[in-house]
């Protein structure tokens, strides 16, 4: 058997040989005869268009794409308008359910069956076990404590003096900008403007309330209308400006996560009696406390933003099932989990999500299966976004309890071996 050093050296030689051939590979690609760029952007969704594109793809690639179009018969294709371009069919993701998840929130009060769309075996089982222990403990408390969505345009100037005069004109005009917001959107409300200065670059942070929509498109349209007004009327003109400076944290985990809210801020907690930890989670409160401390040290050493086990697992599955913007998992999965063994042997556990971007109207929530999944939790439509956010918090708390229990008791591997592999 080769030593570790021999294996590493062999792997390094392999990649060095590949890199040495890279230039010849580039020349080979460049020498390929040009083809007609046949695929044109088409945002009209109909059966003929998708069939034509599938036929073209099968001709170009030689692949037989027999399943993509099979879902067409289940969907009114007109419902997909505004959601997709170059439509070729539906990608079906298996959807499971966990629960009842008992939630004691301000908006979410009661028992909920929560749909999760995933291809990862053991995921639904893990969250279901967490939901069960929360249910038997009387339910998880879950509260949405704040909400706002930002868009952060950048303005470039010749010098700092011009920037200062521009900013002095902008800041007193909050009322005007709020009026523009009202004219641009029926739902958005401009809450505040903040400024961040870096040399001759100015970032304005426009913060909005977006109602029951997740709000990214809404705040983009409103901010663009405000910026057009600013550039047209300001006595000092920027050299250039951009609708987003990459400062807002949109679809990114950022260091700003714990200094403000983006989307909805949710915190959830529960106290599990020792007997439930032992009987349902198959471990002890002290073992979970010890694991949580150890894992938090690991998070610190890795440089991750936040400290949690697997928020992204639950969020991605729930977002897929309910028509949320799945890319927002990148920021929504930032947060903190805490577990502490109490003197009576019970376990206190909490999670905090500062960047939960979710909505119950607009976007993918209107698609048929996504709407059904939201309706399953009575979370579709106006007035339901905070309720949905509180359920999200309780769900992730359940997931953290289950994974921490499995890791603390040494059951993590066996669970994935038993549930995450295809049976022969």
N, C-alpha and C positions, 0 to 999 in steps of 0.2 A: 504494500500500500504506500502511495506517495505521501510525503510529509506535507504539512500545511504550506511550508515555504516553497516546496516544489510545485504544488498546485497553484499558488499565487504567481510564481514566475512563469508557469506555462500559460496562465490566463493573460498575463501582461504581454508575453510574446505573441499570443494570438491577436490581441488588439493592435499591437505595433505593426504586425504584418498587414492587418486590415487597413490601417491608416496609410501605410506605404503604398497600397494599391488605390487609394482614394482618388488621386488625380486622374488615373486612367479611367476610373468609373465616371468621373465628371466628364471627361472627354467623350466617353461612350454615350452618355445621356445627351450631351450637346450635339452629337452627330446624328441623333435620331431625326427622321424626317418630320417636319411640322404637320400637325393635323388641324382640321377645322375645329374651332372652339364651338362645339355644337350646343352646349348647354347654356341657355339664356335665362336670366333672372325672370321668373314668372310668379307673381303673388296671387294669381287666380287659381283656385283649387277646384278641379273637376276630374271626372273619371277619365276622359279622353286624354287630358294633359298628362296625368300620372301614367296611363298606359303607354303613351308615346315615349315618355322619359324612361320607363322601365325597359321598353323594347330597345331603345338606344343604348342603355347601360348594358343590357345583355349582349348586344352586338359588339360593343366596344370592349367589354371585359371577358366575354365568353362564360360568364357566370349565369346560372339559372336562378333567378330571384322569384321563387314561387310563393313565398309566404308574405312578403311585404304588402301586397295588394289584397290579401285575403280578408283584411279587416274592413275594407271599403264598404262592404255590405252592411256593417254594423253601425255606420256613422253617416249622418247627413253631411256630405262634404261641404255644403255651404257654411256649416258651423266652424270650419277650419279657416275661413277667410280672415286675414289679419293675424294669423298665428304661425304661418309657415309659407316659405317660398320653395319653388321647384319640387312640389309635393310628389312623392312616389308611393306612399303607403303608410301604414301604421306599424309602429314597433310595440309589440305587446309585452308588458312586464308583469310577471305574476304578482298578484296582490293577496296578502293575507290580512288577518285581523287579530287584534289583541284586545283583551278586556273581559269584563267591564273594568275600565279605569275610573276609579271614584275620585272626583275632584271637588275640593271645597274652595271655590274662587269667588271673585266679585261678580263675574259674568258667567263663568262655567260652574254650575252647581248640580252635581248628580253623577250618574254613571254613564260612561261613554265607551262605545266600541270604536276603536281607532284603526283605520286601514293603513297598511304599510305595503308599498310596492317595491319589491327587491328580488334579486337573484341570488342573494347570499343565504345559504342554508344556515340555520341556527339563530338568525337575527330575530325573526318573529317570535320564536320560542323564548329567547332571552328577554325581550321586552314584555312578553306575555307573563313570564314568571315575575318580573318586577311589578307589573300591573296587579297581579294576584296578591302579592304581599302588601302592596299599598291598599288594596281593597279590604283585606282582612284587618288592616291596622286602622280602618275608619276613613281612609282617603288622604290624598295629598293636598295640602294648602297650596294655592297657586294664584299669584296676583300680578297683573300688569301694572307697573308703577310709573311708567312714563312712555311717551311716544313722540317721535319726530323723524323726518327724513330730510337729508341734506343734498344739495347740489352746490358745487364749489367751483365757480368759474375763475379763470386766471387772467390777469391783465398785465401787459408788459409796457414799461415806460422808458423814456430816454434816461431818466435819472430819478433819484429819490424825491427831489423837490416836486417834480410833476406828479409823482405818485401821491404825495401828501396833499396837494391841492385837489386832485381827483377824489381822494378819500374824504376830504373835508366837505366836498359837494355831495357825495353819495350818502353818507351816514344820516344826515337829517331828513332824507327823503323816504324813510321807511313807510310812512302813510301812503305815499304815491305808489310805492311798489306793492303794497297790500291791495290797493285798488286795481292795479294791473293784474295781480294774481286772481282776484275775484272775477275779472272780465275773461281771463284765460281758462279757468277751471271752475266747475260747479262745486267741487269738493275741497280743493286745496285752500289752506289758510297759511299765509306767511307769518311765522312767529317771531323771527329775529334775524338779524344780520350780524355777523362777526367778521373781523378782518385779520389776516395773517400776512405779514410783510417779510419778504426775503429779498434784500437789495432793492433793485428796481422792479421786482415782481410783486404783485398784489394778488392774494387769493381772498375772495369774498365767500363766506360761508352763509348760504341762504338755507334757513331751517324752516320746514313746513310741517303742518299737520295734514295728513292725507286721508282721513276718514277710514273707510273699510277696505281701501285699495292698498296694495303694497307700495305703490306710489312712485316708482322710479321714473316712468314715462311722464307722469303728471308733473313732477318737480322739474324735469328737464324742459318741458314746454313752458312752464311758468317762468323759470329762470331765464330762458332764452328771450321771452317777451320783455322781461325786466332789463336784461342786458342790452337789447336793441334800443330800448328807451334811454338807457344810461349813455350809450355811445352816441346817440343822436342828440342828446341834450346837454351833456357835460361840457363845461368850458375847456376842460383839458381832455384831449383825445389820447387813448392808449395807442401804442405802436401796433399792438396786436392783442387779440383776446381769444380765449377758448372757453367753450361752454362747461368743460370739466377739467380741472387741474390735476386730477388723480389724487386729490386730498380728501375726498369725501369718505373713502373707505368702501365705495361701491364694489361688491364682489371680491373683497380682500379682507384678510385678517390684519388689523392695524393696531399700533400702540394707542390710538385714540379710543379704542373700544371701551375702556373703563373710565374715561373722562366725560363721555356724553352718551346719549342714546341714539341709535340709528335703527329705525323701524320701531320696535316695541321692546321695552325692557321688562323682563319677566323674572320673578324669583319664586321658587317653589320649595317646600320643605315638608318633612314628615318625621315622626318619631315611631320607630318600630320596636315593639316589645321584644325582649330577648327570645321568648319562646317562638315567635314568628321567624326571627332570624335563623334560629336553629332548625325549625321544622320545614319552612318553605325555602329558605336560601341555603340551607345545609352548611352553615358556618356559624361564627359567633360575632357579636358586635365588636369585641376587642380585635379579632382577626381582621375585620373590615376596616377598623380604625387604623391598625398597623399598616395594612396595605395602602390605604389612602395616603398616609404620611410618606411612605416609601415612594409611591408613584408621583406624588407632588414634588419630591426632591428630583426624581427623574425628569419631570417636566421642566423644572428650573434649569437643570443641566443642559437640556436639549435646546433651550432658548425659545420654547413655544410661547405663544401669546395665550394666556389663560391656563387653567389647570383642570382638565376633565378627561374622562375615559374615552367615550365614543359618541359625542353629540352628533357628529356628521352621519353616523349610521342611521339613527332615528330620523334626523331631519331630511336626509336625502330620500328615504323611503316614504316619509309622510308628504314631502313636497311633490314627489312624482305622483303619488296617489291623488293629491288634492289640487293639482294644477298651479302650484307655486313656481316661481322662477328658481329652478334647481341650482343655478350658478350662485345664488345668494347663500347657499350652504357655506361658501368660503368665509363669509363674515358672520353668518348666524351661528356657526359652530364654535365661535369664540365665547368662552365663559368660564365659570368657576364651579367646581363641585367640592363640597365639604362633607366629611363624615367624622362623627365624634362618638365615642362610647361614653354613655352617661354612667353615673355612679350606681344606678340600679340595674345596670346590664343592658339597658335599651340602647338603641342606636339613633342618634340625630343625624339626618342627612338633608342637604339643601343643594340646589343648583341655581345659578344666576346667569341669565342670558341678556347681555346689553344690546345685542344687534339682531333681534329677531325680525326679519323682513317677511311678513306674511300678509295676505289679503283674502277676503271672502267675496269680493266682487271684481270683475274685470279680469283681463289676462286669461290664463289657462283655466281659471275656475269655472268658466262657462261651458267648457267642453263636457260631453256627456258623462263619461265615467268619473271624471274629476268632480263634476257637480254632484253626482250620486254619492261619492265618498265624503264630500263636505256635508251633504244632507244627512248622511248616516249619523253624523255627530250634531245635527241641527246647527250647522255652522255655515250654511250657504246664504249669501245675500247681505243686505244692509243691516248694520247694527250687530254683526256677529264676529268682527275681527278680533276684538279683545277676548271674547270667549274662546275663539280658536287659539289665540296666543297662550292663554292660560292652560288649555289642554296640551299644547305643545310642551310647555314647561313641565307639567305633571308626567307626560310621556317620557321626556328625557331623564327626569328623576328616576322613574321606574327602570329605565335602561341602565343608568349608572349604578343603581343598587344591584341589579342582576349581574353585570359584568364584574363589579368589585367583589361580589360574593364568590363568583366562579374563580376569579384569580386568587382570592385570599384562601380558598379552600383547595386549590389545585385541581379544579374541575374544568377549567377553560379548554384544555386540549381535548379531553374526552367528549365534551359537548360538541365541539366542532367535528370530531371524528365521527360521532354518532349521527349528527343532524346535518352536517355540511358536506357530506359526500354521497354520491349516487349509490343506492343499494344495488348490488349485483343480482 
